[in-house]
Amino acid sequence: MSLSVSDVDRDLEEEEEEEEDDSLSPTVVKMSQIVMPCHSNPRQELSVGQLLKWMDSTACLSAERHAGSPCVTASMDDIHFEHTISVGQVVNIKAKVNRAFNSSMEVGIYVSCEDLFLDRHWRVCHAFATFVTQRTKAGQKVMLKPLAPHSHPEQLQYSLAAERRRVRMLHDDIIKDLLSSRAQEPGGSVEVEKAVSAVKTKVESVELVLPPHANHQVNTFGGQIMAWMVNVATIAASRLCQAHPTLRGIDMFKFRGPSQVGDRLLLRAIVNNAFKNSMEVGVRAEAYQEEGPNRHINSAFMTFEVLHEDGKPRLLPRIQPEPVEGKRRFEEATARKKIRLDRKYIISRQQAEVPLSVPWDPRNQVYLSYNNVSALKTLAAHNNWRLSSEKDQVRLYTVEHPTMLSFRVESEVEVPAHRAFTLLSELRTRHLWDSHYKECELIRCVDADDFLYRVVTPPVRPGAVGSPTTPPRGEGLLQDFILLASKRTPCASGDPYVVALRSVTLPTHPPTGAFSRGEVLCAGFTILETTEHTSLISYYNQASAELLLPLISTDMAGLSSSFYHTFCSCQQYLTHRRVPSHLDQELEPGSLQRSVSNESQSSESDAERLTTALASTQL
C-alpha cells in the first residue's frame, strides 16, 4: 500500500513524540529487524506470522524486565495492520509495560517501518498484550511490583490501561450479548448457485512442537502458535479468493492453556463469511500428546482483503456455509463485523469528526464508555496547558489546537475526594450550582458506572455569537442534550476520580422542534485527593473550532469571569455538603440555591457575551 508524504510525516511525528520518554522507562525493549526474503510471503512482503513472533518476543522481554521472573502471553488485543512491509525495509518494534496489576501487566507494542533509502518512517500497527507471571514451583502466583509512570505519555497510558482492562474482561460478554440479539433476527439468504462452498476453504494441519519452537521456559512460544494460526488462515482465505490475500486485522488472541515441547498442535481454519471486500477466517488450535484428549489452546478470527495493484480491495465471492455449525459461524462472523465497525467508529475516530454524537446501543456501550473516559483522560494529560488567569486560587487554563479549543478550571477544595465525586457525579443536582442546567432527567441507569441523561439548558439568545451547532430556526429555543455520563473511581493511589460526559443519540429521544439539540464533545471532572480532607477538582471542556473561532478574539477577562463565578458556585455547593447529613434528605431550593443563583446572576453582566457564546458547551 502506498503512503502519502503527509501520512509519513504525521506518523514520523508521532514516533518522535513516543521516543521522548524512552530514557525514563526501565521496561522499554526495542527490536529492529531487516526484512529478508525468508521472512516474506509470495508478494515479497513481510509475513504477518513472522511479525507476530517478533512482537510477542519483544513484549515478553519487556514484561520480564519489570517482573524479574518468567512471563507468558495471556492475550493480545485486536490488531489492525495499517500498512504492509516490503523485503529490504526495516521493522522497528518497541515494547513497554504500561501498567502492572496484581499478577498481570499490560504491555504496549509499537511497530513502525523504516525505508533506509528514502529515510522515512511510518506506523504499521499498535497493539496491547497482557502477560502473566509464571507460578512458582509451589504453585503460588508471583505478585508484581507497582509501576510508577514518569512522564505525561506514560501517565496517560497508565491511566487508560485500567479502562482497556475493563473492556478486555467484558469482551466475551459483549460477543455473547451481540450473538444472542442476532439470534432473534432472521439470517440473510445466500444464493447457492453463486456462492463458494465453505467446505472448499477448510484447512487442517498438524505441527510437532520441537525445541526451536519453545521459549526459554520450555513452553511453546506464543508468537510461534500465532504464526502457525496465521499460516492456515491464509491458506483458507486463498482457497476462496484464488489469490494472495492480505491480512488486515486479528480479533483478540486469548491463550486458554499452555503447550510444551513434544505436543502436537492441530490447527483448523475455515472461511466463516465473505463480505463485499473482506472475509473472516476462523482458526482453532488444539494440543495433544500421543495419548490423551485434545486441549483447546487458542481461537482467533482474522480479517483478509484481496488488493488490486492500486491498493484498493477487490470484490470477493459469496460463501455458502455448511449446514448447522457453518450457519452458526456465518451469523457469528456478521456479528463480529458489527463489533469491529463499532469499535473502529467509536474508539478510532478523531475527536473533531462530525457528527460528534454516536448512536448509543447496549451492544456498543462498553466502547462508548471507554471512549468517553479515555477522551477526558487524554485531554487532562495534555502537557501544553497555558495559564490564562487566576483569581482566589481558581485557575483557568486553555490549550489551542487547529480544530478545537479546550478549557480547564481547577482549584483545591476543602472536601474529601470521595465526597466530591459522589456530589459531582449526580447530574440531577447540578442545577443547584450551575445556572446552565435547567432540567436533568435520568433516562437509563446502564450499570453502576454509566448513566444516560437528558439535560435542558437555557436558550441561545437570538443573534448570539458562536453557536453554529444550533440551527437558525432554533434561535431562542431551550437546548437539550442526550449525555452519557461515565464515572470511575481510582484504581490505585495517585489516580483521580473521573466523571466524563459526552453526547450520544437515542432513538427514543430524537430531536424535536420544541428544543434545539446541542452536542458535547468532551467534558467532565477529575477529582484528585490531595489530603484526607481536601481535593483538587478540575473541570474540562473541549469544543470544536467552528464554535470557538469567534471566541478567540473575545476579551479573556470576560471569559475568566464567566468560568470563575460558575466554579465558585460549585465550590460553595461542595463545601456546604462536605459531610453527609440530614441535608441530603432535606435539600430544597433554600438558602444555598439562592446564594448560588445570586452569585451567578451577579457575574452575567460582565461576561454576557462569553456566557451566551458558550451556551452550547457549558455542559
Secondary structure, 3 states (H helix, E strand, C coil): CCCCHHHHHHHHHHHHHHHCCHHHCCCCEEEEEECCHHHECCCCEECHHHHHHHHHHHHHHHHHHHHCCCEEEEEECCEECCCCCECCCEEEEEEEEEEECCCEEEEEEEEEEEECCCCEEEEEEEEEEEEEECCCCCCCCCCCCCCCCCCHHHHHHHHHHHHHHHHHHHHHHHHHHHHHHHHCCCCCCCCHHHEEEHHHHCEEEEEECCHHHECCCCEECHHHHHHHHHHHHHHHHHHHHCCCCEEEEECCEECCCCCECCCEEEEEEEEEEECCCCEEEEEEEEEECCCCCCEEEEEEEEEEECECCCCCECCCCEEECCCCHHHHHHHHHHHHHHHHHHHHHHHCCCCCCCCCCEECCCCCHHHHHHHHHHHHHHHHCCCCCEEEEEECCEEEEEEECCCEEEEEEEEEECCCHHHHHHHHCCHHHHHHCCCCCCEEEEEEECCCCEEEEEEEECCCCCCCCCCCCCCHHHCCCCEEEEEEEEEECCCCCCCCEEEEEEEEECCCCCCCCCCEECCCCEEEEEEEECCCCCEEEEEEEEEEHHHHHHHHCCCHHHHHHHHHHHHHHHHHHHHHCCCCCCHHHHCCCCHHHHHHHHHHHHCCHHHHHHHHHCCCCCC
